[in-house]
């Protein structure tokens, strides 16, 4: 199973990133709005898992290759995120082992038209 920091690490608003061979991932604590049982909008603490094929950072990887999942920011959610990473890796071990080296490819960058619409 992937090594992930203790829950306290995330509750202190720290981001964690690592990789398992070519499977790169980042865990980010945050909040999301949900509708409570009384119909009122509330915030809940979450742990966001972003994962993508290496060798580049999330921002330099084609958005079509990036994935995101959310878990509650509690011990069960932290454990589920670790189990999910293990599942993702074992489902496509050959894919993650065959990711190119940083020396063999160029990072993704947005097309000029995409940069204009974002700015």
C-alpha positions in Angstrom: 0.0 0.0 0.0 1.3 3.5 -0.7 2.8 5.4 2.2 0.6 8.4 3.1 1.2 10.8 6.0 -0.9 10.6 9.1 -4.3 12.4 9.2 -2.8 15.1 11.4 -0.5 16.1 8.5 -3.5 16.9 6.3 -5.5 18.5 9.1 -2.6 21.0 9.4 -3.4 21.9 5.7 -0.3 20.3 4.2 -0.2 18.9 0.7 1.5 15.6 0.0 2.8 14.4 -3.4 4.8 11.3 -4.4 4.9 8.6 -7.0 4.8 4.9 -7.3 7.0 4.3 -10.4 5.2 6.3 -13.1 2.0 6.8 -11.1 2.3 10.4 -9.8 -0.2 11.6 -7.2 -1.0 14.5 -4.9 -3.2 14.6 -1.8 -4.6 18.0 -0.9 -6.9 18.9 2.1 -9.7 21.2 1.4 -13.4 22.0 1.8 -16.5 21.4 -0.3 -20.1 22.6 0.1 -22.8 20.1 0.7 -26.5 20.2 1.5 -27.1 19.1 5.0 -30.0 17.0 6.3 -32.0 20.2 7.1 -31.5 21.5 3.5 -29.0 24.1 4.5 -25.7 24.4 2.7 -22.7 23.3 4.8 -19.0 22.8 4.4 -17.2 19.5 4.9 -13.5 18.8 5.0 -12.2 16.6 2.2 -9.0 15.1 0.9 -8.6 15.4 -2.8 -6.5 12.8 -4.7 -5.1 13.9 -8.1 -3.2 11.3 -10.1 -1.6 11.2 -13.5 1.1 9.4 -15.5 4.7 10.8 -15.0 7.2 12.1 -15.5 6.0 15.7 -15.3 4.1 17.7 -12.6 0.3 17.8 -12.6 0.4 21.3 -14.2 2.7 20.1 -17.0 0.6 16.9 -17.8 -2.1 17.0 -20.4 -5.5 17.5 -18.6 -6.9 14.6 -20.5 -4.6 12.3 -18.6 -5.3 13.7 -15.1 -7.8 12.2 -12.7 -9.3 13.5 -9.5 -11.2 11.8 -6.6 -12.4 13.1 -3.3 -12.6 11.5 0.1 -13.7 12.8 3.5 -10.9 14.2 5.6 -11.0 11.7 8.4 -9.1 8.5 9.1 -11.4 6.4 7.0 -11.1 8.8 4.0 -7.3 8.8 4.4 -7.3 4.9 4.4 -9.7 4.9 1.4 -7.4 7.2 -0.6 -4.4 4.9 0.1 -6.4 1.8 -0.9 -7.6 3.6 -4.1 -4.0 4.4 -5.0 -3.1 0.8 -4.5 -6.0 -0.2 -6.7 -5.1 2.3 -9.4 -1.5 1.1 -9.5 -2.2 -2.7 -9.5 -4.9 -2.3 -12.2 -2.4 -1.0 -14.7 1.0 -1.9 -13.4 2.6 -2.2 -16.8 1.3 1.3 -17.7 2.9 2.9 -14.7 6.2 1.0 -15.2 6.4 2.1 -18.8 6.0 5.8 -18.4 8.7 7.7 -20.2 11.7 9.3 -18.6 11.8 13.0 -18.1 14.7 12.9 -20.5 12.7 11.3 -23.3 9.7 13.6 -23.6 8.5 17.2 -23.4 6.1 18.6 -20.8 2.6 19.4 -21.9 1.8 23.1 -22.4 -1.5 24.7 -23.4 -2.1 25.8 -26.9 -1.9 29.6 -27.5 -5.7 29.8 -27.9 -6.3 28.0 -24.6 -3.9 30.4 -22.8 -5.9 33.4 -24.2 -9.3 32.0 -22.9 -7.8 31.2 -19.5 -6.3 34.7 -19.0 
